[in-house]
Amino acid sequence: MLKVFNKDPHFMRDAIKVDNYADAWDIICSMQQRLGKDILLVSRETWKDLRLVEHFPDFIWTDDVKAVYVNSDKTLIISAPSKYNRANVLKLIKFFGLHYSIREI
């Protein structure tokens, strides 16, 4: 069991209990959406529909990349992890400069 804490002073909320790190990341993305700062999970198919190549012309889809996360401003892109564990979720939090912490309980 984990607790997700939002440390953003403009978005006070009690910690949310989740079962695993994938659920923790889903909660974080949901909270970001409520703040109007979406983090989108984009598949190869959706990539073309959203015309993201215009924003990320140097990004190349390799065989091991199934999806990517993109911020709503379309300024940041990172490959979605194949496994949502502590290290990978903390890497996503740091990459997007988010104000969350996760504690094991």
Secondary structure as GFF3:
##gff-version 3
##sequence-region A 1 105
A	DSSP	beta_strand	2	6	.	.	.	ID=ss1
A	DSSP	beta_strand	16	18	.	.	.	ID=ss2
A	DSSP	alpha_helix	21	34	.	.	.	ID=ss3
A	DSSP	beta_strand	39	43	.	.	.	ID=ss4
A	DSSP	alpha_helix	44	49	.	.	.	ID=ss5
A	DSSP	three_ten_helix	52	54	.	.	.	ID=ss6
A	DSSP	beta_strand	67	71	.	.	.	ID=ss7
A	DSSP	beta_strand	77	79	.	.	.	ID=ss8
A	DSSP	alpha_helix	86	95	.	.	.	ID=ss9
A	DSSP	beta_strand	100	104	.	.	.	ID=ss10
###
